[in-house]
């Protein structure tokens, strides 16, 4: 009976050590890793503004968390339409630099 109790305790201790290690790695990864993230989205709306004679087009897409975002397209001379599938890049987690970089 004592052997079974010791084996269970050792197993519990091992699981706790593993969980602590995983949590430490996750915390360190969130703080130190800067990388671009890409995801698929769909054009919901085309927005065209004209300031000082300069026409600027942005596109409303839904980000990976469900929020609507107005983003620009970095592909020159490409006009997109509502319902079109696009690849969106989020450079280093910076929402202000989010942009469309490809068409699916």
MOZI-V437228 format. One record per backbone hydrogen bond with DSSP energy under -0.5 kcal/mol. CO is the residue of the C=O (numbers start at 1). NH is the residue of the N-H. E is the energy in kcal/mol with one decimal. If there is no record, write none. Layout:
# MOZI-V437228
co=CO nh=NH e=E
co=CO nh=NH e=E
This chain:
# MOZI-V437228
co=1 nh=5 e=-2.0
co=2 nh=6 e=-2.4
co=3 nh=7 e=-2.4
co=4 nh=8 e=-2.2
co=5 nh=9 e=-2.2
co=6 nh=10 e=-2.7
co=7 nh=11 e=-2.2
co=8 nh=12 e=-2.5
co=9 nh=13 e=-2.5
co=10 nh=14 e=-2.3
co=11 nh=15 e=-2.3
co=12 nh=16 e=-2.2
co=13 nh=17 e=-2.1
co=14 nh=18 e=-2.2
co=15 nh=19 e=-2.6
co=16 nh=20 e=-2.3
co=17 nh=21 e=-2.1
co=18 nh=22 e=-2.5
co=19 nh=23 e=-2.6
co=20 nh=24 e=-2.2
co=21 nh=25 e=-2.1
co=22 nh=26 e=-2.4
co=23 nh=27 e=-2.4
co=24 nh=28 e=-2.3
co=25 nh=29 e=-2.5
co=26 nh=30 e=-2.2
co=27 nh=31 e=-1.3
co=28 nh=32 e=-2.3
co=29 nh=33 e=-1.6
co=32 nh=34 e=-0.7
co=33 nh=35 e=-0.6
co=37 nh=90 e=-3.2
co=39 nh=88 e=-2.9
co=41 nh=86 e=-2.7
co=43 nh=83 e=-2.9
co=45 nh=47 e=-0.5
co=45 nh=60 e=-2.9
co=46 nh=48 e=-0.5
co=47 nh=58 e=-2.9
co=49 nh=56 e=-3.1
co=51 nh=54 e=-2.1
co=53 nh=55 e=-0.6
co=54 nh=51 e=-2.1
co=56 nh=49 e=-2.9
co=58 nh=47 e=-3.2
co=59 nh=61 e=-0.6
co=59 nh=71 e=-2.8
co=60 nh=44 e=-3.5
co=60 nh=45 e=-1.1
co=61 nh=63 e=-0.5
co=61 nh=69 e=-2.9
co=63 nh=66 e=-1.8
co=67 nh=63 e=-3.2
co=69 nh=61 e=-2.9
co=69 nh=71 e=-0.6
co=71 nh=59 e=-3.3
co=72 nh=100 e=-2.9
co=74 nh=76 e=-0.7
co=75 nh=78 e=-1.1
co=77 nh=79 e=-0.5
co=81 nh=84 e=-1.8
co=84 nh=43 e=-2.3
co=85 nh=104 e=-2.0
co=86 nh=41 e=-2.5
co=87 nh=101 e=-2.2
co=87 nh=102 e=-1.1
co=88 nh=39 e=-2.1
co=89 nh=91 e=-0.6
co=89 nh=99 e=-1.9
co=90 nh=37 e=-1.7
co=90 nh=93 e=-1.2
co=91 nh=94 e=-2.6
co=93 nh=95 e=-0.8
co=94 nh=97 e=-1.1
co=95 nh=98 e=-1.2
co=98 nh=72 e=-0.6
co=99 nh=89 e=-3.0
co=100 nh=74 e=-2.5
co=102 nh=87 e=-2.7
